[in-house]
Amino acid sequence: MSKKQRTGGGTPATLALIAAGSAFELHPYDHDPRAPSYGLEAAEALGVDPARVFKTLLANLDGALVVGIVPVAGQLDLKALARTLGGSRAVMAEVSAAERATGYVAGGISPIGQRKRHRTVLDESALTHATVFVSAGRRGLDLELTPADLVAITEAITARIGR
């Protein structure tokens, strides 16, 4: 396998995982830009229970961007996210702000390897699975890793933030 294949073409997410010595598997799939939900599309294309596939969302919490990682079949509970991080009010970040802050394009934002480290919360449901799937940094490419490795590499806390 070539270095490009091992690193997923060298996305910041895969490079960060390699640098950290974290085990992961890449899962490419054919992405349809017309799909109503990129996360559910990934789950279906990969033949994985949607409860194991997580989406990365950025929110503005009292003027600072934060990351919430929740199952693709659900939604981010902004009140729970704010409460978990000790803030007063969270709203979804503008797409352009999320893309600038992470270095990724919307629909392919990975919680790993972002331009700047953001306070991150992983929905506690991830802990019930041996492995979970998140974007590898581009549409049509997910990576699979243990919830413990995801928490470690993102310095996330876990809490119930999905609904």
N, C-alpha and C positions, 0 to 999 in steps of 0.2 A: 504494500500500500504506500502510495506517495505521501510526502509530507502534506501536500495540499489536501489530499483525501482525509488524512488523520486530523487535520485542523479545521476541516469544514471550509476550506478556502481561506483560512486565516481570519475568521471573524474575531473581534475583540473578546467575545465570550469564550470561544474555544481556546484562544491563546491564553486567556486568564486561567482557565481550568488546567491547561497543560502546565503553566508556570507554577500553579499551586499544587500540582501532583494529584489532582482529583480525578477519579475514574468517571468516565462518561461514555455514552454511545451516541453517535449522530444518527438521525433519522430524516433523510430527505424525502420529500413527497412533491407531487405535481400540484402547484398552487394555482388556483383560479381567482384572479383579482375581482371577479364578480360574486364570489362567495359571500353570503350575508353575514357569516361569522367566521373569521379566519381561524379562531381557536377550535370551533366545532369542526371546521373543515379538516384541521390537522388531526383531531381525534378520529374522525371517520377514515381519512386517508391512511392513517397508521394502524387502524384497527384496535384502538386503545379506548378503554372506558373514559369518557369525558371527565370523570372525577379525578383522573390522574394527570390530566393536561391542564396546565395553569397559564393564565395570561398575566402579563405585566402591565400595570396601569400606573400612571403618574397623576398625583393630585397636588394641588396647591394647599398647603396647610399653614394658615396664618402667615402667608407670604413666602414660604419655602417649599420647594418641591420635595415630595416624598413618594416612595414606591409602595404599592400594594400588589401582592401576588395572590390571585384567587382562581378557583377552578373556572374553566371556560364556559361551563353550563350555567354559571351563576353571575352575580353582580358584586361589585365592590360596595360595601356598606360604608359610606363616607363618614357617618357619625361614629361608627365603631373604630374606623381608622384614626379619626381625630382623638377620640377618647384613649385609644391604645397609646398614642404618641404624646398624650398630654397637651393637645392643642384644643382650640375652641371651635374652629370651623374649617372643614376641608371641602374643596370643590375640585372637580376634574380639571386637570391642567389643559391648557390650549395645546392642540396637536403640535403646532410649530415649536412651542416651548419644550414639550417633551422630546421632540426630535433633536433640537439643539442641545439639550442637557444630557441626552444619552448617547448621541452619535448614531442612533439607529432610526430607521424609518418606521412610522406607525404601522402596526400589523406585524412587525418583525422586531419589536423592542424586547431585548433580553434583559433580565434582571442582573446579568453577569457582564462585566467588562464595560460598564457605562463610562462615559467621559469623566464624570464626577461621581463620587460615592454619595448616595442619598440614603437617608434613613429609610429602612425597608422593613415591611411587615409581611410575613408569609402566613396565609390562612392556615390555621392549625389542622385543618383536614388533611393537609399534605403529610402529616406525621403518621397517618394511618396506612400509608402505602410504602412498600419496599423501595420503589423508585417513582419519580414523577417526571413529567415532560414540561419543558419551557422552551421558548424560542431560542435558537442558537445565534440569533442576530440578523436574520433575514427571513423574509417570507419563503415558505416552502422548506424550511430546515429547522427541525426541533432537536433538542438534546435531552437525553435521559440521564438522570443522576439520582443519588439518594437525597431525601429531604435533609439529612444531616449535612451533606456536602453543600447543598444549596444554602442552608442557613450559614454555614461557615464562610463560604466564599463571598456572600453578600452582607455578612454581619447582621442578618435579619433577626428580628424577634418574631415569635409566633403568637398569634391570637386569632380569635374568631372575628374575621373582617369580611367574610363572604356571606351572601344571602341567596 
